[in-house]
């Protein structure tokens, strides 16, 4: 029931981002900024939208975050959404965590989810981020599983062991090896069977 409530509120937040108008962007007076940026973000031309998203990167004002978060949700082009995720990570603003968590958990593209996870890991891993990454361990995309496992590698607790142990038989070699490394550092005895591992009981 708690998980259902969390998903409901997360989707409600996404809907709010989807329906809200693009905000004005407040920038430092000494930083040049293209006046037509907001128009470019609405362009039907994917290459123009991509360039506009990339143009936001140098600006660290918090008011640019809702623009990037909305693009991450509603833009139809995967490349533009990836650029938005990368920009959110480079801004390194704590306020971008929620948008990146939503992207990691709910985007339909594995590559976008991976880039959201990558950007999120750059901001540090607190409780909410860790819970999102733990869910990422079960993602169908191996890149998402890897970045999720890497992000929590220094935050592993006893309650996380079973989830990580499941990755000892992962289809991806890099995921298996990282899971092996994390568990071995915690003193857990493992044995190798073929190209897979398992815990020794």
C-alpha positions as CSV (number, residue, x, y, z in Angstrom):
1,X,0.0,0.0,0.0
2,X,2.8,2.4,0.9
3,X,4.5,1.7,-2.5
4,X,1.3,2.4,-4.3
5,X,1.0,5.7,-2.5
6,X,4.5,6.6,-3.5
7,X,3.9,5.8,-7.1
8,X,0.7,7.8,-7.1
9,X,2.4,10.9,-5.7
10,X,5.3,10.5,-8.0
11,X,3.0,10.3,-11.0
12,X,1.0,13.3,-9.7
13,X,4.3,15.3,-9.5
14,X,5.1,14.3,-13.1
15,X,1.6,15.4,-14.2
16,X,2.1,18.8,-12.5
17,X,5.4,19.3,-14.3
18,X,3.8,18.3,-17.6
19,X,0.9,20.7,-17.3
20,X,2.8,23.7,-15.8
21,X,4.0,26.5,-18.2
22,X,7.6,27.0,-18.9
23,X,9.0,29.3,-16.2
24,X,11.1,32.4,-16.8
25,X,14.8,31.8,-16.5
26,X,16.6,34.1,-14.1
27,X,20.3,34.4,-15.0
28,X,23.3,36.2,-13.6
29,X,23.6,39.6,-15.2
30,X,27.2,39.0,-16.3
31,X,26.4,35.8,-18.2
32,X,25.3,36.2,-21.9
33,X,22.1,34.3,-22.6
34,X,20.3,33.8,-25.9
35,X,17.0,35.6,-25.9
36,X,15.3,33.0,-28.0
37,X,16.1,30.1,-25.7
38,X,12.6,29.4,-24.5
39,X,11.3,29.5,-28.1
40,X,14.0,27.1,-29.1
41,X,13.0,24.7,-26.3
42,X,9.5,24.6,-27.8
43,X,10.8,24.1,-31.4
44,X,9.5,21.1,-33.5
45,X,13.1,20.7,-34.7
46,X,14.9,18.1,-32.5
47,X,18.4,19.6,-33.2
48,X,17.2,23.1,-32.1
49,X,15.7,21.7,-28.9
50,X,18.9,19.8,-28.2
51,X,21.0,22.8,-28.7
52,X,18.7,24.8,-26.4
53,X,19.0,22.2,-23.6
54,X,22.8,22.2,-23.9
55,X,22.8,26.0,-23.7
56,X,21.3,25.8,-20.2
57,X,24.3,23.9,-18.8
58,X,26.4,27.0,-17.9
59,X,23.6,28.6,-15.9
60,X,23.3,27.5,-12.3
61,X,20.1,29.4,-11.3
62,X,17.5,27.3,-9.6
63,X,14.8,28.6,-11.9
64,X,16.3,26.7,-14.8
65,X,15.7,23.4,-13.1
66,X,11.9,23.2,-13.8
67,X,12.6,23.8,-17.5
68,X,15.0,20.8,-17.6
69,X,12.8,18.6,-15.5
70,X,9.8,19.3,-17.7
71,X,11.9,18.5,-20.8
72,X,13.0,15.3,-19.2
73,X,9.3,14.3,-18.8
74,X,7.6,15.5,-22.0
75,X,10.1,15.8,-24.8
76,X,9.5,13.1,-27.4
77,X,13.2,12.7,-28.4
78,X,15.4,10.5,-26.4
79,X,18.5,12.5,-27.2
80,X,17.0,15.7,-25.9
81,X,15.9,14.0,-22.7
82,X,19.4,12.6,-22.2
83,X,20.8,16.0,-22.6
84,X,18.4,17.3,-20.0
85,X,19.4,14.6,-17.6
86,X,23.1,15.3,-18.2
87,X,22.5,19.1,-17.7
88,X,20.7,18.4,-14.4
89,X,23.6,16.4,-13.2
90,X,26.1,19.1,-14.2
91,X,24.2,21.8,-12.4
92,X,24.7,19.8,-9.2
93,X,21.8,21.4,-7.5
94,X,20.0,19.4,-4.8
95,X,16.7,20.6,-6.1
96,X,17.1,18.4,-9.2
97,X,17.1,15.2,-7.2
98,X,13.3,14.6,-7.5
99,X,13.3,15.0,-11.3
100,X,16.2,12.7,-11.7
101,X,14.6,10.1,-9.4
102,X,11.4,10.2,-11.4
103,X,13.4,9.8,-14.6
104,X,15.4,6.9,-13.2
105,X,12.2,5.1,-12.1
106,X,9.6,5.9,-14.7
107,X,11.1,6.9,-18.1
108,X,10.4,4.4,-20.9
109,X,13.9,4.5,-22.3
110,X,16.6,2.5,-20.7
111,X,19.2,4.9,-21.8
112,X,17.4,7.9,-20.3
113,X,16.9,6.0,-17.1
114,X,20.7,5.2,-17.1
115,X,21.6,8.9,-17.6
116,X,19.2,10.0,-14.9
117,X,20.9,7.5,-12.5
118,X,24.3,8.6,-13.6
119,X,23.4,12.3,-13.0
120,X,21.7,11.4,-9.7
121,X,24.8,9.6,-8.4
122,X,26.8,12.8,-8.9
123,X,24.6,14.5,-6.3
124,X,25.3,12.1,-3.5
125,X,23.2,9.2,-2.3
126,X,20.8,9.9,0.6
127,X,17.8,7.9,1.8
128,X,15.5,8.7,-1.1
129,X,18.2,8.3,-3.7
130,X,19.2,4.9,-2.2
131,X,15.7,3.6,-2.3
132,X,15.4,4.6,-6.0
133,X,18.7,2.9,-6.8
134,X,17.7,-0.2,-4.9
135,X,14.7,-0.4,-7.3
136,X,17.1,0.3,-10.1
137,X,18.8,-3.0,-9.3
138,X,15.8,-4.8,-10.8
139,X,15.6,-2.7,-13.9
140,X,15.5,-4.6,-17.2
141,X,18.3,-2.5,-18.6
142,X,21.8,-3.7,-17.5
143,X,23.2,-0.2,-17.7
144,X,20.6,1.0,-15.1
145,X,21.4,-2.0,-12.9
146,X,25.1,-1.2,-13.1
147,X,24.8,2.5,-12.3
148,X,22.3,1.7,-9.5
149,X,24.7,-0.8,-7.9
150,X,27.7,1.4,-8.3
151,X,25.8,4.3,-6.7
152,X,25.0,2.4,-3.5
153,X,28.3,0.5,-3.3
154,X,29.5,2.5,-0.3
155,X,26.0,2.6,1.3
156,X,25.3,-1.1,1.5
157,X,23.6,-2.4,4.6
158,X,22.7,-5.9,5.8
159,X,19.1,-5.5,4.5
160,X,20.5,-4.9,1.0
161,X,22.5,-8.1,0.7
162,X,19.8,-10.3,-0.8
163,X,19.1,-7.8,-3.6
164,X,22.8,-7.6,-4.4
165,X,23.3,-11.3,-4.1
166,X,20.6,-11.8,-6.9
167,X,23.0,-9.9,-9.2
168,X,25.7,-12.5,-8.8
169,X,23.8,-14.4,-11.5
170,X,23.1,-11.3,-13.6
171,X,23.3,-11.6,-17.4
172,X,25.8,-8.7,-17.5
173,X,29.4,-9.5,-16.6
174,X,30.2,-6.1,-15.3
175,X,27.1,-6.2,-13.0
176,X,28.1,-9.6,-11.7
177,X,31.7,-8.6,-11.0
178,X,30.6,-5.4,-9.2
179,X,28.2,-7.4,-7.1
180,X,31.0,-9.9,-6.3
181,X,33.3,-7.1,-5.4
182,X,30.8,-5.4,-3.0
183,X,29.9,-8.5,-1.2
184,X,33.4,-9.7,-0.9
185,X,34.4,-6.5,0.8
186,X,31.8,-7.1,3.4
187,X,33.4,-10.5,4.2
188,X,30.7,-12.6,2.5
189,X,32.1,-15.9,1.2
190,X,31.3,-16.5,-2.5
191,X,32.1,-19.4,-4.8
192,X,32.3,-19.2,-8.6
193,X,30.3,-21.6,-10.7
194,X,31.1,-21.2,-14.4
195,X,30.9,-17.5,-15.0
196,X,28.4,-16.9,-12.2
197,X,28.8,-16.6,-8.4
198,X,26.7,-17.6,-5.4
199,X,27.0,-17.1,-1.7
200,X,28.3,-19.9,0.4
201,X,25.9,-20.7,3.2
